[in-house]
Amino acid sequence: MAGSLNKAMIIGNLTRDPELRKTTGGQSVCSFSIATNRVYTDKAGNKKEEADYHNVVAWARLADVCGQYLTKGKKVYIDGRMQTRDWEGTDGVKKYRMEIVAENMIMLDRGGAPGSTGPRSMEGSDEAPIVADEPSQTPDDEIKLEDIPF
């Protein structure tokens, strides 16, 4: 039997400004949320729209870029993998959180116009809107839950 596939690709708008932090080991980690919309027609023929919210985490250089260039409302493309994180809450109950661990990011807004679409041209600019995070971890260098600052 073949292996598995764990791939997530979303285009949506940031629901809040990213939170950029450092682990105790000094590695950058950035967390933010993206809303995606789905439009469909119900059985009665009425047009409906629903939003889904996705938690995203970026690490290393990609985290630094996300923290510097992304802001609430910006349209962005993210691809990465799905991950479920668990921890024990202060009440002693085990909690779970599904998140996308970003591997690539493309800013889709033009200039400073919120809500506009299309890839942002960066010619003549020192900004880099398309970022792929290099694998910064080896199996022995796995991220430990206690290193996550949130």
Residue pairs with C-beta under 8 A, 6 or more apart in sequence:
6 81
6 82
7 79
7 80
7 81
8 54
8 78
8 79
8 80
8 81
8 82
8 100
9 77
9 78
9 79
10 34
10 36
10 54
10 77
10 78
10 79
10 100
11 36
11 75
11 76
11 77
11 78
11 108
12 34
12 35
12 36
12 37
12 54
12 75
12 76
13 34
13 35
13 73
13 74
13 75
13 76
13 115
14 32
14 33
14 34
14 70
14 71
14 72
14 73
14 74
14 76
15 32
15 33
15 34
15 35
15 53
15 72
16 32
16 33
16 72
17 32
17 70
17 71
17 72
18 30
18 31
18 32
18 66
18 67
18 70
18 71
19 30
19 31
19 32
19 67
19 150
20 28
20 29
20 30
20 63
20 64
20 66
20 67
20 68
21 28
21 29
21 30
21 31
21 149
21 150
22 28
22 29
22 149
23 29
23 143
23 147
23 148
23 149
24 146
24 147
24 149
25 147
27 59
27 60
27 136
27 147
28 59
28 60
28 61
28 63
28 64
28 67
29 57
29 58
29 59
29 63
29 148
29 149
30 57
30 58
30 59
30 62
30 63
30 64
30 66
30 67
31 55
31 56
31 57
31 58
31 99
31 150
32 56
32 66
32 70
33 53
33 54
33 55
33 56
34 53
34 54
34 56
34 76
34 78
35 51
35 52
35 53
35 54
36 51
36 52
36 54
37 49
37 50
37 51
38 49
38 50
38 51
38 52
39 47
39 48
39 49
40 47
40 48
40 50
41 47
41 48
42 48
54 99
54 100
55 97
55 98
55 99
55 100
56 78
56 80
56 99
56 100
56 102
57 83
57 99
57 100
57 101
57 102
58 65
58 66
58 101
58 102
58 105
58 133
59 101
59 133
59 136
59 143
60 133
60 134
60 136
61 131
61 133
61 134
61 136
62 102
62 103
62 104
62 105
62 131
62 132
62 133
65 105
65 128
65 131
66 102
66 105
69 107
69 127
69 129
70 76
70 105
70 107
73 114
73 115
74 107
74 108
74 109
74 114
75 107
75 108
75 109
75 115
75 116
75 117
76 105
76 106
76 107
76 108
77 104
77 105
77 106
77 108
78 100
78 102
78 104
78 105
79 102
79 103
79 104
80 100
80 101
80 102
80 103
80 104
81 100
81 101
81 103
82 98
82 99
82 100
82 101
83 98
83 99
83 100
83 101
84 96
84 97
84 98
84 99
85 96
85 97
85 99
85 145
85 148
86 94
86 95
86 96
86 97
87 94
87 95
87 145
88 94
88 95
89 95
102 133
103 132
103 133
104 130
104 131
104 132
104 133
105 130
105 131
106 119
106 129
106 130
107 119
107 120
107 129
108 117
108 118
108 119
108 120
109 115
109 116
109 117
109 120
110 116
110 117
110 118
110 120
110 121
111 120
119 129
120 129
122 128
122 129
137 143
